[in-house]
Amino acid sequence: MNTVDELMALAGAQDSEEGALGFLTQAARLADSQRDREAGFRARTALVRAATFSGFPDRALIHFAWLLGTFDRHPAEFGHHGYQMMWMYKWILNGSLDNPEFSLSQLAKLQADFERRAQAFGSGAHYAAYHRLNVATHVGDRAEAQRAFLAWRALPRDPLSDCPACEQNKLMDYYTERGNPAAAVKLGREIIEQGMSCHDVPTVTHANLLQPLLRLGQQDDARAAHDEGLRLARLDRNFIQTIAHHITYLVAVGELDSALTVWAEHLDLALGIRSPLDLLSFLGASAALWRALEGRGPQTLLLPRTFALFREDRTYRPEMLASHFTREAQALAARFDARNGTDRFARRLNEQLGLAG
């Protein structure tokens, strides 16, 4: 039988974070069976990262809860992991926001706990304001988003701030949401021209440029952003939301055959996604695509057996798929809006479906 260290080494040898999950899960279970708290802590620390960056925030949350409890109960043994714990907490805040099963009161408690720990740790106030902006934007509270934006920009960066590339990408989102595509495009171009990068940037930046570029009538630049962004994001579960943006772009510009190709090759990945927000993006893009294809007649596609409407004859009517994905997207959007007490997701979905004509 492999030891914990051997299992973690096998995890580290995998080509992707997702490929490492199984080995890390085995390592955590083995450490628990051996009552080796330190090994369990190491295995779960790696697990939280791998789950977060492979599209499984639910798994990350489970293992982070164990880590946080162990960290609090055994400060002499694990107190030196404070910075690492706070950084992982940021991932948990985002993952919880993206799941409508977490109520606003639960999100507020997580935010308050993070801020309490940040104050004790002496770092994190800048990110706390940044996350408040994320929450306000997510629920569609423009006034609160403006207040949070000003608070965030007034505070100095600290060791728990997101990297400059991520923050500038967030600024892009903010200005797009506020109806200022020119500012969003300026910031996105700076990211790319200056070579700013991190785990997600510039992959997500290219996708985030698509809508504002189209609004400005800059079709050639939008095409370039699509080509490069799709190349970077293709077949990566962590970028399903990004892929959805590219599908929506192709529908918007009338390139339905290309949109169908991208959609079909990512459906299996999307069906296995555990982030409801990412799934909603893909469902919305799917609905827009199939609504645009209505009237074309049956389509022959090789789709995964896990698909709810899988057919052995591989023949699918666009009207059937359009209805299915529209219902699924509307139901999930309604869950977010019920949690948030707004209609932002329903409105955004209607706008997305409007791209199909």
Buried (B, 14 or more C-beta within 10 A) or exposed (E): EEEBEEBBEBBEEBEEBBBBBBBBBBBBBBBBEEEBBEBBBBBBBBBBBBBBBBBBBEBBBBBBEBBBEBBEEEEEEBEEBBEBBBBBBBBBBBBBBBBBEBEEEEBEEBBEEBBEBBEEBEBBBBBBBBBBBBBBBBBBBEEBBBBBBEBBEEBEEBEBBBBBBBBBBBBBBBBBBBEBBEBBBBBBBBBBEEEBBBEBBBBBBBBBBBBBBBBBEBEEBBBBBBEBBBEBBBEBBBBBBBBBBBBBBBBBBEBBEBBBEBBBEBBBBBBBBBBBBBBBBBBBBBBBBBBBBBEEEBBEBEBEEEBEEEEEEEEBBBBBBBBBBBEBBBEBBBBBBEBBEBEBBBEBBEEBBEBBE
